[in-house]
Amino acid sequence: MKLRAWLLLACAKQPAALATFEQMLLLRPSDAYALASHGHVAAQLRLLQESIASLRQLTVVRPEHAAAWFNLGYVLQQAERHGEAGHAFERALALDPRLDPAWYGLALVHIHARRFEEAAEALQKNTALQPLGPHGWYRLTQVWLALDQPDKARKVIAHLRRFEPRVAAQLERENGAAFATAGGVADAAH
């Protein structure tokens, strides 16, 4: 069945692959591969509750796997269950503090809750682990502006200009007026 599911995915037949993973789980409810795959395919099909159920079960079967917790957090975030997503990201980071996408996900949870200082800390950890990834730097600029620290935001933009000049230019266009009134960017950080 595993081969069949893989072939269905290769042919972009996600609904049939999802049904195959469901059959696999009927036979072996604790099959980590089937749980993870079911969770991923269900998320692709925007069946978020099904995805969350599979990924939650995966964290029971494999509680020591940081990636399982990260994936659960990501789908919870997509379902706008930010508090639960934050707990999943924190669990992932307790298992693997070098999991940079979990720091980014946790930062988005903090931004959503308007906890900008915590978001800045998480984004600084994300960007230290992923120094050439523009997403963390982009959000960090917005967070510094939300914290009324335009000088720090300018430094991030100057840093971005060295390797992502388009992103730096976009930030300058979006936030030019915010450098004068830095507190006005908080809503743009969502």
ZALO-249014 format. One record per atom (N, C-alpha, C): residue in three letters; x negated, y, z. Coordinates in steps of 0.02 Angstrom, whole numbers, padded with zeros to 5 digits, always signed. Last residue first. Layout:
BEGIN
ALAXYZ ...
END
This chain:
BEGIN
HIS-00040+02070+00538 HIS-00001+02008+00537 HIS-00012+01975+00473 ALA-00103+02191+00534 ALA-00144+02132+00550 ALA-00105+02068+00549 ALA-00018+02295+00520 ALA-00046+02267+00458 ALA-00085+02204+00472 ASP+00006+02334+00651 ASP+00058+02296+00616 ASP+00032+02265+00552 ALA-00115+02403+00681 ALA-00096+02343+00717 ALA-00044+02301+00680 VAL-00149+02524+00629 VAL-00159+02465+00587 VAL-00134+02401+00619 GLY-00144+02637+00708 GLY-00089+02625+00663 GLY-00095+02562+00621 GLY-00259+02664+00782 GLY-00206+02624+00813 GLY-00150+02605+00766 ALA-00337+02752+00703 ALA-00353+02680+00706 ALA-00297+02639+00736 THR-00331+02870+00608 THR-00283+02852+00661 THR-00286+02777+00671 ALA-00441+02868+00525 ALA-00425+02930+00560 ALA-00378+02916+00619 PHE-00436+02742+00477 PHE-00498+02762+00510 PHE-00489+02827+00548 ALA-00316+02735+00412 ALA-00319+02707+00480 ALA-00384+02726+00515 ALA-00336+02777+00285 ALA-00305+02824+00331 ALA-00311+02800+00404 GLY-00395+02656+00235 GLY-00429+02720+00233 GLY-00401+02770+00283 ASN-00347+02527+00224 ASN-00354+02555+00291 ASN-00388+02623+00292 GLU-00341+02488+00090 GLU-00285+02473+00135 GLU-00288+02514+00200 ARG-00466+02529+00040 ARG-00404+02554+00011 ARG-00346+02547+00061 GLU-00553+02454+00123 GLU-00557+02527+00123 GLU-00493+02558+00094 LEU-00514+02325+00088 LEU-00505+02348+00156 LEU-00508+02424+00160 GLN-00556+02326-00047 GLN-00485+02317-00030 GLN-00471+02342+00040 ALA-00694+02339-00032 ALA-00656+02392-00066 ALA-00581+02387-00050 ALA-00720+02215+00030 ALA-00737+02278+00064 ALA-00697+02336+00034 VAL-00682+02129-00073 VAL-00645+02128-00009 VAL-00658+02192+00029 ARG-00778+02164-00168 ARG-00707+02174-00183 ARG-00664+02174-00120 PRO-00901+02128-00109 PRO-00885+02199-00120 PRO-00811+02212-00136 GLU-00964+02025-00022 GLU-00895+02024-00046 GLU-00872+02095-00059 PHE-01094+02055+00016 PHE-01081+01990-00015 PHE-01009+01981-00041 ARG-01102+02189+00058 ARG-01163+02154+00034 ARG-01147+02089-00002 ARG-00981+02226+00109 ARG-01001+02256+00045 ARG-01062+02220+00015 LEU-00978+02171+00236 LEU-00942+02137+00181 LEU-00965+02162+00113 HIS-01049+02272+00306 HIS-01075+02203+00302 HIS-01044+02166+00243 ALA-00959+02376+00293 ALA-01026+02383+00265 ALA-01059+02315+00257 ILE-00852+02321+00364 ILE-00844+02336+00293 ILE-00912+02343+00259 VAL-00910+02316+00491 VAL-00889+02254+00458 VAL-00882+02265+00383 LYS-00927+02452+00514 LYS-00986+02408+00512 LYS-00969+02342+00477 ARG-00795+02495+00519 ARG-00838+02519+00466 ARG-00900+02475+00458 ALA-00755+02432+00638 ALA-00723+02413+00575 ALA-00767+02435+00516 LYS-00832+02502+00729 LYS-00845+02430+00720 LYS-00813+02405+00655 ASP-00772+02627+00713 ASP-00843+02619+00698 ASP-00861+02545+00688 PRO-00638+02611+00756 PRO-00653+02618+00685 PRO-00727+02611+00667 GLN-00557+02549+00865 GLN-00629+02549+00861 GLN-00650+02553+00787 ASP-00425+02520+00905 ASP-00448+02589+00901 ASP-00525+02594+00904 LEU-00382+02394+00889 LEU-00411+02409+00955 LEU-00439+02481+00957 ALA-00350+02396+00757 ALA-00295+02391+00805 ALA-00318+02408+00875 LEU-00481+02396+00705 LEU-00439+02455+00697 LEU-00380+02454+00746 TRP-00519+02266+00741 TRP-00555+02324+00768 TRP-00515+02388+00761 VAL-00424+02197+00663 VAL-00421+02193+00736 VAL-00459+02251+00767 GLN-00467+02224+00533 GLN-00400+02245+00555 GLN-00394+02245+00631 THR-00594+02164+00538 THR-00587+02236+00524 THR-00519+02261+00549 LEU-00556+02031+00557 LEU-00592+02066+00610 LEU-00589+02141+00600 ARG-00497+01998+00435 ARG-00455+02005+00494 ARG-00490+02042+00550 TYR-00617+02001+00358 TYR-00559+02041+00340 TYR-00515+02053+00401 TRP-00694+01903+00420 TRP-00717+01973+00420 TRP-00659+02020+00405 GLY-00617+01789+00390 GLY-00629+01809+00460 GLY-00650+01882+00465 HIS-00624+01792+00247 HIS-00560+01795+00283 HIS-00569+01818+00356 PRO-00749+01775+00187 PRO-00721+01842+00192 PRO-00659+01846+00237 GLY-00889+01688+00239 GLY-00817+01681+00226 GLY-00782+01748+00237 LEU-01018+01693+00277 LEU-01003+01717+00210 LEU-00930+01708+00192 PRO-01024+01640+00408 PRO-01044+01709+00395 PRO-01028+01736+00326 GLN-00956+01549+00503 GLN-00940+01554+00431 GLN-00959+01624+00408 LEU-00995+01566+00633 LEU-00999+01498+00605 LEU-00990+01499+00529 ALA-00970+01700+00650 ALA-01037+01675+00665 ALA-01048+01606+00634 THR-00835+01705+00621 THR-00881+01734+00573 THR-00954+01714+00587 ASN-00782+01639+00736 ASN-00769+01614+00668 ASN-00821+01640+00619 LYS-00823+01723+00837 LYS-00848+01654+00836 LYS-00839+01624+00767 GLN-00752+01835+00800 GLN-00825+01840+00804 GLN-00856+01770+00804 LEU-00623+01787+00815 LEU-00648+01803+00748 LEU-00724+01811+00747 ALA-00615+01775+00954 ALA-00608+01715+00912 ALA-00636+01728+00842 GLU-00630+01910+00992 GLU-00677+01859+01015 GLU-00675+01797+00971 ALA-00518+01967+00929 ALA-00585+01989+00910 ALA-00637+01937+00931 ALA-00415+01904+01000 ALA-00422+01892+00927 ALA-00492+01911+00904 GLU-00432+01959+01124 GLU-00443+01888+01116 GLU-00453+01870+01043 GLU-00397+02091+01088 GLU-00463+02078+01115 GLU-00481+02004+01109 PHE-00263+02078+01044 PHE-00316+02095+00996 PHE-00386+02083+01023 ARG-00130+02009+01053 ARG-00186+02004+01100 ARG-00250+02015+01059 ARG-00014+01997+00979 ARG-00041+02064+00991 ARG-00093+02064+01047 ALA+00025+01876+00937 ALA+00046+01894+01005 ALA+00020+01964+01025 HIS-00041+01876+00814 HIS+00032+01872+00816 HIS+00060+01894+00884 ILE-00172+01873+00861 ILE-00147+01931+00824 ILE-00071+01933+00826 HIS-00175+01744+00917 HIS-00184+01803+00959 HIS-00159+01866+00925 VAL-00158+01669+00799 VAL-00110+01662+00855 VAL-00114+01723+00900 LEU-00273+01707+00731 LEU-00207+01726+00704 LEU-00152+01719+00756 ALA-00369+01647+00814 ALA-00367+01720+00808 ALA-00300+01743+00780 LEU-00341+01513+00790 LEU-00329+01540+00856 LEU-00326+01616+00855 GLY-00385+01508+00656 GLY-00314+01495+00673 GLY-00297+01523+00741 TYR-00522+01533+00677 TYR-00482+01578+00636 TYR-00407+01570+00652 TRP-00558+01423+00753 TRP-00566+01490+00782 TRP-00524+01541+00743 ALA-00530+01325+00659 ALA-00490+01326+00721 ALA-00497+01394+00756 PRO-00627+01344+00563 PRO-00558+01361+00546 PRO-00512+01362+00607 ASP-00748+01304+00637 ASP-00734+01375+00622 ASP-00662+01388+00601 LEU-00793+01210+00752 LEU-00740+01202+00702 LEU-00714+01272+00684 ARG-00879+01206+00856 ARG-00906+01230+00792 ARG-00855+01224+00735 PRO-00824+01145+00967 PRO-00826+01218+00966 PRO-00854+01247+00901 ASP-00730+01015+00979 ASP-00782+01036+00932 ASP-00783+01112+00926 LEU-00646+01004+01090 LEU-00679+00944+01064 LEU-00737+00961+01017 ALA-00602+01132+01106 ALA-00632+01099+01164 ALA-00671+01036+01142 LEU-00546+01152+00981 LEU-00608+01186+00997 LEU-00642+01158+01059 ALA-00430+01075+00992 ALA-00479+01060+00939 ALA-00547+01090+00957 ARG-00368+01145+01096 ARG-00388+01075+01107 ARG-00440+01055+01055 GLU-00343+01266+01031 GLU-00387+01265+01091 GLU-00411+01194+01105 PHE-00254+01223+00933 PHE-00319+01250+00913 PHE-00368+01248+00972 ALA-00146+01185+01017 ALA-00179+01135+00974 ALA-00248+01160+00952 HIS-00113+01309+01075 HIS-00135+01253+01117 HIS-00172+01200+01076 GLY-00074+01379+00958 GLY-00131+01402+00999 GLY-00158+01347+01043 ALA+00040+01308+00922 ALA-00018+01308+00878 ALA-00081+01329+00917 GLU+00125+01343+01025 GLU+00104+01273+01019 GLU+00042+01268+00975 GLY+00138+01480+00991 GLY+00113+01459+01056 GLY+00087+01388+01055 HIS+00192+01477+00858 HIS+00125+01504+00872 HIS+00097+01482+00939 ARG+00273+01417+00754 ARG+00273+01395+00824 ARG+00203+01412+00851 GLU+00287+01433+00617 GLU+00295+01490+00661 GLU+00305+01471+00734 ALA+00247+01333+00537 ALA+00316+01328+00561 ALA+00333+01385+00609 GLN+00113+01363+00526 GLN+00155+01371+00467 GLN+00229+01370+00485 GLN+00075+01323+00655 GLN+00072+01394+00637 GLN+00115+01408+00575 LEU+00090+01187+00642 LEU+00132+01222+00690 LEU+00133+01297+00675 VAL-00012+01165+00549 VAL+00058+01155+00528 VAL+00106+01189+00577 TYR-00125+01199+00629 TYR-00113+01232+00565 TYR-00039+01226+00544 GLY-00116+01108+00735 GLY-00110+01180+00747 GLY-00093+01218+00684 LEU-00138+00988+00666 LEU-00075+00999+00701 LEU-00064+01074+00713 ASN-00269+01011+00623 ASN-00216+01003+00574 ASN-00147+01013+00605 PHE-00335+01015+00749 PHE-00334+01074+00705 PHE-00277+01069+00655 TRP-00313+00884+00794 TRP-00284+00941+00832 TRP-00282+01003+00789 ALA-00386+00816+00697 ALA-00315+00801+00706 ALA-00280+00858+00742 ALA-00515+00866+00717 ALA-00480+00882+00654 ALA-00405+00868+00660 ALA-00554+00811+00839 ALA-00540+00883+00835 ALA-00500+00900+00772 HIS-00511+00667+00913 HIS-00526+00694+00847 HIS-00504+00767+00842 GLU-00466+00610+01029 GLU-00535+00636+01028 GLU-00555+00666+00961 PRO-00342+00553+01011 PRO-00346+00616+01048 PRO-00415+00648+01047 ARG-00270+00466+00911 ARG-00340+00487+00907 ARG-00350+00553+00945 VAL-00138+00447+00951 VAL-00177+00390+00929 VAL-00252+00406+00931 VAL-00101+00578+00977 VAL-00093+00528+01030 VAL-00138+00467+01014 THR-00124+00640+00859 THR-00163+00664+00916 THR-00155+00617+00976 LEU-00028+00573+00782 LEU-00098+00562+00768 LEU-00142+00585+00826 GLN+00088+00630+00830 GLN+00075+00560+00845 GLN+00002+00543+00833 ARG+00070+00756+00773 ARG+00074+00750+00846 ARG+00059+00678+00867 LEU+00079+00722+00639 LEU+00016+00746+00665 LEU+00014+00745+00741 SER+00214+00681+00632 SER+00160+00635+00615 SER+00094+00657+00645 ALA+00281+00799+00673 ALA+00291+00736+00709 ALA+00234+00687+00695 ILE+00237+00891+00576 ILE+00220+00901+00646 ILE+00227+00836+00685 SER+00299+00835+00462 SER+00226+00841+00466 SER+00204+00847+00538 GLU+00433+00852+00495 GLU+00406+00785+00484 GLU+00331+00785+00491 GLN+00435+00992+00499 GLN+00452+00954+00559 GLN+00426+00882+00554 LEU+00400+01028+00366 LEU+00356+01044+00422 LEU+00372+01004+00484 LEU+00397+01001+00223 LEU+00436+00964+00271 LEU+00399+00969+00338 ARG+00325+01052+00117 ARG+00358+01099+00163 ARG+00409+01064+00208 LEU+00245+00967+00051 LEU+00314+00970+00028 LEU+00357+01017+00070 GLN+00131+00980+00127 GLN+00130+01004+00058 GLN+00200+01012+00030 ALA+00176+00915+00242 ALA+00162+00987+00245 ALA+00161+01016+00174 ALA+00182+00784+00194 ALA+00244+00817+00217 ALA+00234+00892+00220 VAL+00046+00763+00172 VAL+00092+00765+00115 VAL+00158+00798+00134 HIS-00005+00769+00304 HIS-00029+00815+00252 HIS+00021+00820+00195 GLY+00068+00666+00371 GLY+00070+00735+00394 GLY+00049+00785+00341 HIS+00028+00555+00296 HIS+00099+00574+00298 HIS+00106+00647+00320 SER-00108+00557+00329 SER-00087+00567+00260 SER-00014+00588+00256 ALA-00105+00532+00467 ALA-00136+00593+00441 ALA-00111+00608+00371 LEU-00036+00407+00468 LEU-00010+00465+00505 LEU-00038+00530+00477 ALA-00120+00326+00391 ALA-00052+00338+00368 ALA-00022+00399+00404 TYR-00237+00330+00471 TYR-00239+00352+00401 TYR-00168+00370+00377 ALA-00191+00273+00592 ALA-00215+00342+00590 ALA-00216+00370+00519 ASP-00059+00181+00633 ASP-00108+00184+00580 ASP-00130+00257+00570 SER+00040+00152+00723 SER-00019+00187+00748 SER-00075+00190+00697 PRO+00141+00079+00660 PRO+00155+00147+00682 PRO+00095+00187+00707 ARG+00142-00020+00535 ARG+00091-00005+00586 ARG+00099+00067+00609 LEU+00263-00028+00465 LEU+00225-00088+00479 LEU+00174-00079+00535 LEU+00301+00105+00460 LEU+00349+00055+00486 LEU+00313-00009+00505 LEU+00192+00161+00397 LEU+00202+00174+00469 LEU+00254+00129+00500 MET+00210+00117+00267 MET+00151+00095+00304 MET+00160+00105+00379 GLN+00328+00186+00237 GLN+00329+00113+00239 GLN+00269+00086+00278 GLU+00274+00316+00239 GLU+00327+00298+00287 GLU+00333+00222+00293 PHE+00189+00308+00130 PHE+00160+00317+00197 PHE+00211+00300+00251 THR+00288+00297+00031 THR+00241+00242+00042 THR+00208+00248+00111 ALA+00348+00422+00040 ALA+00388+00362+00055 ALA+00343+00302+00068 LEU+00240+00499-00003 LEU+00266+00508+00065 LEU+00307+00447+00086 ALA+00231+00457-00135 ALA+00176+00443-00089 ALA+00199+00448-00017 ALA+00350+00511-00183 ALA+00342+00438-00183 ALA+00285+00418-00137 PRO+00321+00650-00165 PRO+00379+00619-00131 PRO+00373+00542-00128 GLN+00199+00668-00246 GLN+00199+00673-00173 GLN+00260+00640-00140 LYS+00128+00635-00370 LYS+00195+00612-00353 LYS+00201+00608-00277 ALA+00005+00658-00434 ALA+00046+00715-00410 ALA+00118+00695-00397 CYS-00075+00552-00455 CYS-00029+00569-00510 CYS+00019+00626-00490 ALA-00137+00542-00333 ALA-00178+00560-00391 ALA-00135+00581-00451 LEU-00030+00495-00259 LEU-00056+00562-00246 LEU-00098+00587-00305 LEU-00020+00367-00314 LEU+00037+00414-00319 LEU+00014+00486-00308 LEU-00143+00314-00275 LEU-00128+00323-00346 LEU-00070+00372-00356 TRP-00124+00312-00136 TRP-00178+00352-00164 TRP-00165+00366-00238 ALA-00019+00221-00125 ALA-00010+00290-00103 ALA-00063+00336-00133 ARG-00085+00106-00174 ARG-00026+00132-00208 ARG-00014+00206-00190 LEU-00183+00089-00078 LEU-00202+00103-00146 LEU-00144+00133-00185 LYS-00101+00059+00032 LYS-00145+00117+00034 LYS-00166+00138-00036 MET-00041-00060+00000 MET+00000+00000+00000 MET-00043+00063+00000 
END
